[in-house]
């Protein structure tokens, strides 16, 4: 068998490159619940790519809904400057609730799910005040 035709070599190298840069998928998580919230808010506020937002979002939740939810917080100014405080965790430690904004006037609360040592944000059931 001889060398690959030039066009086939190009197709093969593009395929390998695409595989290496593939979507990581939802739920890749963060180091802590607070870290997941901060990274999620920042990615959704920038709305750079579905992948950036999805990385911190619970599997099965809509990136578009998440970006819309965060854009609803836009009246508070800089999203990255929002205070993020954990207010409670459930009995098993699997769900944590975070309040966003100053303690005197919070703007929203947000759920974070912990599973197998990973933390992902859930906008389902989260509230905007």
C-alpha positions as CSV (number, residue, x, y, z in Angstrom):
1,X,0.0,0.0,0.0
2,X,1.4,3.4,-1.0
3,X,1.3,6.8,0.6
4,X,-2.0,8.4,1.4
5,X,-3.3,10.8,-1.3
6,X,-2.8,14.5,-0.2
7,X,-6.5,15.2,0.2
8,X,-7.0,12.2,2.5
9,X,-4.1,13.2,4.7
10,X,-5.7,16.7,5.1
11,X,-9.1,15.2,6.0
12,X,-7.4,12.8,8.5
13,X,-5.5,15.7,10.2
14,X,-8.6,17.9,10.4
15,X,-10.6,15.0,11.9
16,X,-8.0,14.5,14.6
17,X,-7.9,18.2,15.4
18,X,-11.7,18.3,15.6
19,X,-11.7,15.3,18.0
20,X,-9.2,17.0,20.3
21,X,-11.2,20.2,20.5
22,X,-14.6,18.5,20.9
23,X,-17.2,19.6,23.4
24,X,-16.5,18.5,26.9
25,X,-20.2,18.2,27.7
26,X,-22.3,19.5,30.5
27,X,-21.4,18.8,34.1
28,X,-17.6,18.9,34.0
29,X,-17.9,20.8,37.3
30,X,-15.6,23.0,39.4
31,X,-13.6,22.7,42.6
32,X,-16.4,24.0,45.0
33,X,-20.0,25.1,44.8
34,X,-18.9,28.8,45.0
35,X,-16.4,28.2,42.3
36,X,-19.0,26.7,40.1
37,X,-21.4,29.6,40.6
38,X,-18.7,32.2,39.9
39,X,-17.5,30.5,36.8
40,X,-21.0,29.8,35.5
41,X,-22.1,33.5,36.0
42,X,-19.0,34.8,34.3
43,X,-19.4,32.4,31.3
44,X,-23.1,33.1,30.9
45,X,-22.7,36.9,31.2
46,X,-20.1,36.8,28.4
47,X,-22.2,34.3,26.4
48,X,-19.0,33.4,24.6
49,X,-19.9,29.9,23.7
50,X,-22.4,27.2,24.6
51,X,-19.5,25.0,25.7
52,X,-18.3,27.6,28.3
53,X,-21.7,27.9,29.9
54,X,-22.5,24.2,29.6
55,X,-19.3,23.2,31.4
56,X,-20.8,24.5,34.7
57,X,-24.4,23.7,34.1
58,X,-26.2,20.6,35.2
59,X,-26.6,18.0,32.5
60,X,-29.9,18.3,30.7
61,X,-30.5,22.0,31.4
62,X,-30.7,24.5,28.6
63,X,-27.8,26.8,27.9
64,X,-30.2,29.4,26.4
65,X,-32.3,29.4,29.6
66,X,-29.2,29.8,31.7
67,X,-27.9,32.7,29.7
68,X,-31.4,34.3,29.9
69,X,-31.5,33.8,33.7
70,X,-28.1,35.4,34.1
71,X,-29.0,38.3,31.8
72,X,-31.9,39.0,34.1
73,X,-29.4,39.8,36.8
74,X,-27.8,42.5,34.6
75,X,-29.4,45.4,36.5
76,X,-26.9,44.7,39.3
77,X,-23.9,45.9,37.2
78,X,-20.9,43.7,37.0
79,X,-21.8,40.0,37.3
80,X,-18.3,39.0,38.4
81,X,-18.6,41.5,41.3
82,X,-21.8,39.9,42.7
83,X,-21.5,38.6,46.3
84,X,-21.9,34.8,46.3
85,X,-22.9,33.3,49.7
86,X,-23.9,29.7,50.5
87,X,-27.0,29.8,52.6
88,X,-27.8,26.1,53.1
89,X,-27.0,22.6,52.0
90,X,-29.4,19.7,52.2
91,X,-29.1,16.8,54.7
92,X,-27.1,14.6,52.4
93,X,-24.9,17.5,51.1
94,X,-25.9,17.0,47.5
95,X,-27.6,20.3,46.9
96,X,-26.4,23.7,48.0
97,X,-28.3,27.0,47.8
98,X,-26.4,30.2,47.1
99,X,-27.6,33.8,47.4
100,X,-26.3,36.3,44.9
101,X,-25.9,40.0,45.8
102,X,-25.5,42.0,49.0
103,X,-27.0,40.5,52.2
104,X,-29.2,43.5,52.6
105,X,-30.8,43.1,49.1
106,X,-30.1,39.8,47.4
107,X,-30.9,39.7,43.7
108,X,-31.3,35.9,43.3
109,X,-30.7,32.5,44.6
110,X,-29.1,29.6,42.8
111,X,-28.9,25.8,43.3
112,X,-25.6,23.9,43.0
113,X,-25.7,20.1,42.7
114,X,-22.8,18.1,44.0
115,X,-22.3,14.6,42.5
116,X,-19.2,12.5,42.7
117,X,-17.1,15.4,43.9
118,X,-18.2,17.7,41.1
119,X,-20.3,20.8,41.4
120,X,-22.7,22.0,38.7
121,X,-25.2,24.8,38.7
122,X,-28.9,24.3,38.2
123,X,-31.1,27.2,37.1
124,X,-34.2,25.0,37.4
125,X,-35.9,26.2,40.6
126,X,-33.5,29.1,41.1
127,X,-35.1,32.4,41.7
128,X,-34.6,36.0,40.8
129,X,-35.9,38.5,43.4
